Structure formats: structure tokens, C-alpha cells
């Protein structure tokens, strides 16, 4: 698998099969050959492509970070609360 992460936050925003052609330029992210998806908000100065990853259970955009070769839950930390992922809202919610 391949994941596209925001370079600054390490948040995984897209996940694709290894066979999917991805081109990242200064202006856009292009997916597919022929192109199936264009994301103008993903630029080479802001995102990175990480290859050879294993899809984590229940992957959802921004649910996980990919950092130093490992998936990490992307829930808030340090506030003393417990969080659970909410698929309907697409985000971590305090329990």
C-alpha cells in the first residue's frame, strides 16, 4: 500500500494500492493512469508519499499518523481524556 501524509503533521490523508500510479508535483497530486483523481490541495511542498505500508485496521483519512515506519492513532493526547473513533463523523471524539 501507499499512503499520502501531510509532511508537517504525519497525518495519513489517502491510502492506495501499490499498483496505483501516483504523481506528486509542485501544484497537484495526480492518481491513476489514466488520471482518475486530482487533488490541487496536495502539493509536493505539503505532502509526502510513503510506500510499502500495511493498511491499518479501519483506516480512514486523518484517523492515523504514519511516523517513523509505524501507524499511530491520531487522537489528541496530553489532555487526560479517552478518545474513540467515530466513523460517521470521521474524527476522534472524547468518551
Residue pairs with C-beta under 8 A, 6 or more apart in sequence:
1 15
1 16
1 17
1 18
1 52
1 53
1 54
1 55
2 15
2 16
2 17
2 18
2 20
2 22
2 49
2 50
2 51
2 53
3 12
3 14
3 15
3 16
3 49
3 50
3 53
3 66
4 12
4 13
4 14
4 15
4 16
4 22
4 24
4 29
4 42
4 47
4 48
4 49
4 50
5 11
5 12
5 13
5 47
5 48
5 50
5 65
5 66
6 13
6 46
6 47
7 46
7 47
7 48
8 46
9 65
10 65
10 66
10 67
10 72
11 62
11 64
11 65
11 74
12 59
12 61
12 62
12 63
12 64
12 65
12 66
12 71
12 74
13 42
13 47
13 61
13 62
14 29
14 31
14 39
14 42
14 61
15 53
15 55
15 59
16 22
16 31
18 51
18 52
20 31
20 32
21 31
21 32
21 33
22 29
22 30
22 31
22 49
23 29
23 30
24 30
24 42
24 43
24 44
24 47
24 49
25 43
25 44
26 43
26 44
26 45
27 40
27 43
28 38
28 39
28 40
28 42
28 43
29 37
29 38
29 39
29 42
29 43
29 47
30 37
30 38
31 37
31 38
31 39
50 66
53 66
53 71
56 64
56 71
58 85
58 87
60 85
60 87
60 90
61 90
62 74
62 90
62 91
63 73
63 74
63 85
63 90
63 92
64 71
64 72
64 73
64 74
65 71
65 72
65 73
65 74
66 72
73 83
73 85
73 92
74 92
75 83
75 85
75 92
76 83
76 92
81 94
81 95
82 94
82 95
83 92
83 93
83 94
83 95
84 92
84 93
84 95
85 91
85 92
85 93
86 92
86 93
